[in-house]
């Protein structure tokens, strides 16, 4: 390296030095120190002299008030049975039908599965088994195709997601096996706060992320058209995102009021009985999800809109020449070329959804839900351990478990996304 080059490099690092110092003091040091503290028993009794416990904090997080009804190993075995049935169903579907008939088979089987969901009761276990195995089989096959073909279109992701929702609902609610992973978690979460927080957070993520992305894409498609007052609509949709979450939650607290709230007043026109949005355990996570979706739709719509405006009109003009309709343009031009934007928003939305806290804290006035900790999420769990219980070491361990969960989901999304995203130069 020449003297001039070394001087230039040194000058660059000197410019970065103030930022590195600030990041080191307020970001890197707390992260490293909290990781070390996660191995210590540090609470109000051991404030001055924390005791090293290695993995004791992590073990305590997974300890139960009383043992679950079934063991985790037993749940895994019964879940393996279902996965085996799914693999057998996959083999039969792939072997008996040609790929050109795949669309018809999908429509037929998904229709039968939906009918089983709507009309099937616990006494009609034949329909339930059928829908479970078929949905699982198609799900496994789609993921196999997804990993096998690098040119796999992103639109197939929604097929996989739809099948997963059908399978998940049936698997959780109707499956008459002794136990499975989901039923084990439903039982275990009532005996362990961490598992309850993980269950509630996962429920919230599944509820908010797909709905937010779907609504945002619809809003972006409308705003991309040449309509009057387009700039005003864009601003109106984006304002909730830049508004204080506390202010938004306070307004929604009034909207959700079961006595004089606006939402129940509107529902009364449709002859719907009053819903105790903020008092019923069943509505806790959906209530928080409604607030979050309303707040985030505008931001995601603006990002989608930017992606739509980056698509060259040449593709649509060529499609017009070939006689393509609006739906075909969306499926074969808009949706594939929006895959980088969708990929980005999916990862950001998942990470943001796992960190939900403020909405719950304000809506329920500092409590994790109306009762039975129905609104206990991962971040609220860490907050409660640190501020309320003053168990800092345990809180640090829980925070790093949350970090690990988010990291795993991000890696999975990134791995799948690399094969699904279509970049156009």
N, C-alpha and C positions, 0 to 999 in steps of 0.2 A: 504494500500500500504506500502510495506516495505521500509526501508531507502535506500537500494541499488537500488530498483526499481524507487523510486522517484528521486534519483541522476541520474540514467540512462535517465529518461524522461526529466529532466531538461537539461542534456547535449545535448539531441537531439534537443530540442527547441532552445538552444543557437546556435547550428549549423545552424538552419533555420532562426534565427533572422536577419542576414544581408539581405537575400533574401526577407523576409517579409517587412523590412524597405524600400528596393528599390521598391518592388511592391506597398507598401503603398503610397510612395511619387509620383511615376510616373504612377500608374494605379488606385488604389482605391480612392485616394484623387481627381484626376481630374474627375473620373466618378461621385463621389458624388457631387462635386462642380458644375459640369455642369448640373446635374439633378436639383439642387437648382436654378441655373441661368435660367433654362428653364421657371421658373415662374416669372421672372423679365424682365422688359423692360430695356435692357442694350444695348445701342448703343453709337455712337460717341457723341451724345448730352447728354446722361446720363452716361458718362463713370465713373465719380467719385461717383455718387449717383444713382445707379439703382433703379427703381421704381417697387414695387411689384404689379404684375397684375394677379396673380394666373393663370387662364387658357386663358388669353388674347392672348398670343403667339400662343397657339394651335388653337384658334378660327381664328386668323388672317391668319394662314397657309391655312385654308380651306375656306377663303373668296374668292369670285369671282370678276373679273373685271366687268362682267355683268352676270346676271342670265342665267343659262343654258336654252336651249329651252324647256325642259321638267323637271318636278320635279323628285327628286330621288325616292319619294314614288310612283309616277306613273310608273317609270321604274321597281320598285320592283313588282308592280301588274302585269305588262305584262310579266315579267320574271317568276312570279308564274304560269301564264297560261301555259308557255312552260314546266315548271317542272311538272305541272299537266298532260299535254299530255304525258310527258316522263313516269310518273308513270302508266298511263293507258296502254301505250304501253308495259311497263315492265310486267304488270299483264297479258296482252293478250299473250305475248310471252311465259311466264312461264306456263300459263294455257293450251295453245293449243299445245305446243310441249313438247316432252319428252326430258330429259337431253341427252339421247344417240344420239339425232338428233341435238344437240346444235352446234356441229362443222360445220355441213352442213348449218345450218341456219345462223351462223356467216358469213361463206364464201359468201353465197348468198346475204345477206342483206348488207354486207360491199361492195360487188361488185356493187350492185345497188346504194348504196350511193356514191361510187366513180364515177360511170357513171353519176350520177346527178351532181357531182362536175365538171366533165370535160365538159359535154355537156349541162348542165342546164343553162339557162339564166334567167333573172328576169321575163321573160314572162312565163316560165315553172314552175310556183309556186307549182304545184302538186308534181313534183319531189323533189323540195326543201323542202316542208313540210314533205314529206315522209322520206327523208334522215335525216332531223333534228330530227323528232320524234323517228325514229328507232335508230339513234346513241345515242340520249339521253336516250332512254329506256334501251339499252344494257349497257350503261355507269352506270346507276343507279343500274341495276341488278348485274353487276360485282362488284361494291362497296358493295352492300348488301352481296354477297357471300364472299367478302374479309373480311368483319367485322364479318360474321357469323362463318366461318370455320377457325379454328386456323392452320390447316394444308394446308392452301391455298398456292399453289406454286407461287414463285416469278415471274415465266414466265407470269402469268396472269396480272401482273402489266403492261406489254407492250401492252396487249390487251386493258386494260383500257385506257392507254395513247393514243393509236392509235384511239380509239373511241372518246376520248376527243378532239383530234386534228380535226377530221372530224366534230364533233359537233360544236366546237369553230369557225372553219372557216365558216361554213354555218350560224351559229347563228350570227356572226358578219357582214358578207358581204351580205347575201341574205334575211334574215328574213324580211318579209314585214309588221311586226307589227309597231305600231306607235312609240314605243321606247322599249328598254330593257336595262339591266345593261351595256352591252358592248357599245351599241350606245350612251347611256347617257354619259359614260366615254369618248368616242371619241369626243363628243361635249364639255363636261365639261373641258377636258384637255387643250383646247385652251383658256380657261378663268381662269385657275388656274395653276400656275407653279408647285405646289406640285403634283397635279394629273397628270400633263404632265410628271414629273420626274418619278412618280410611274408607269405610263403607259409604258414609254420607258424602264424602268428597267425591268418590267415584260416581255415585248416583248423580251428584250435581254436575260433574263433568260430562257424563253421558247425556244428561238432559239439556245442558246449555250449549255446548260446542256445536253439535250438528244443527240445532235449530237456529242459532245465531248465524252460522255460515249460510244456511239456506235462505233465511230472511234477508241477510245482507246482500247476497247475490241477486235476489229478486228486486230489492231496492236499487241496486247499482244498474241493473238492466233497464229499469224504468227511468232512472236519472240520466242514462246514456242516450235516451231518445231526445229528439228535438221538441221539448215541451216548454210551455210558458212558465216563467218564474222558476226555472231550473236551479239557478243560483240560490234562491231563497229556500227551496226544498233541501238543497245540499246542506245549507247552514242549519236548518231546523233539525235535520237528522244528526248532525255532528255535535250540536250544542250539548246534549246529555253527556257525551264522552268527556268534555272539558269542564263540566259542572262538578262541584264537590260531591263525592259519594255520600257524605254525611247529609248534605242538603237533599239529595235525591232520595235517600232512605227515609228521611223524615217526612217528605211529601208522600212517599208510597206507604208509610205507616198510617197516614190518614186515609189513603185510597183503600187499603186493606181492612180498615176497621169494619167489624162485622155488624155494628149497630147503625152507623151513619156514613160508612165509607162509600166512595163513588163506584167502586167495582161491583159491590153487591146491589147498589141502586140500578146500575145498568143491567145486571143479570135478572133483576126482578121483572124487567120488560119481557123477558123470555120465559117467565114463570119458573125460574130457578130459585130454589130455596136459599136462604142466606148461608154463606160458607164462613166458618170461623177461620179465616186465613191465618191469623196470628195466634190462635189458641189451640188449633187441632194439630196433633203431631204429624198426621199424614200429609199435611199441606206445608210443612216447614221448609223442606228443600225446594219444592215447586215454587213457593212464594219467593224465596231468595233468587231462584232461577229467573223468574219473571222480571225482577228488578235488574238483574245483571244483563239479561238479553236486551231489555229496553235501553240500557246504558251503552252497550257495546255495539249494537247494530250499526249505528252511524259511522263509527270508526272503520269497521270492517267494510261497510258499503263504499266508503271513500277509497279504500285500498283496492277493492274490486273494480271500482270505477276507473282508477288509474290503469289497472291491468287491461280493462276493456278498451280504453283509448289508445293503448299501445299496440293493439291488433291491427295489422295493415288491412285497409278496406279492399285491397286487391283480392283477398281470399273470398270475401262476400260477393264481390262482382263476378268472380269465376263461378261461384256456386249458383248465382242467379242465371248465368249462361247455361249451366247444366240443369236448371229447373228445380233446384232444391227449395224446400219450404222452410219456414222459420224454425220449426223444430229440428230439422236436419242440419241447418246452419248452426244451431246452438250445440247439438250433440257432437258434430264432427269438425267444427271450427272454433266456436267460442269456448266451449268447455275444455277441450284439450289444450288450447293456447293459453287458457287461464290457469293451467296446472301449476306454474311457478308461484303465482299469487296465492292460489289455494293452499299450496304446500307451506308457504310462509305463514299464512293466517292460521292454519291448523296447528302448527307448532306453537305459535304465540298464544293462541286461544287455550290450548291445553295447559301450558305453563301458567297463564293467568288464572284459569279456572281452579287449578290446584291451590292457588294462593288466596282464595276467597276468605274474607274475614270481616271487613268493615260493614257490609250490608247486614250480616247476622248480628253484629255487635250493636248496631243502631236500631234495627227493626225490633229486636227483642230486649232492648235497654240493658245491654251488658250481660245478658244470659245466653247460653247456648241452646236457644229454642224455648218453647213454652213450657215443656216438662220432658222428663226422661232423656234429656240431652239430645233432642231430636235434631238440633242444628249444630251439633258438635262437628267441626271440620278439622282438618289437619293443622292449619295455622291457629285456629282457636284453641286447639289442644295444647300446642306449644305455648301460646299466650297464657293459658290457665296455669300450666306448670310453672312458668317463669314468674309471672306477676302475682297471681293469687296464692299459689302454694309455696312460692319461694324455693322451688327445687330446680336450681339453675343447671346442675349437671344433667338431670333427667331431661330438661327442656332442650339442652344442646344435643343430646342423643336423639330425641324425637325430631329435631330440626334436620339432622343429618340423614335420618331415615326418610324424611320427606324429600330431601335433596336427591337421595338415591332413587326413589320412586320416579320423580320427575325426570331424572337422567335416563333411566331405563326406557320410559315412554318416549323421550326425545330421540334416543338412539334407534328405537324401533321405527318411529315415524321417518327418521332420516334415511334409514336403510331401505324402507319400502318406497319412500318418496323419490329416491334417486332413480328407481326403475320406472316410476310412473310419470315423473315430470318431463314435459316436452319443451325444450328450449329451442327457440327459433332465432337464428342469427339474422 
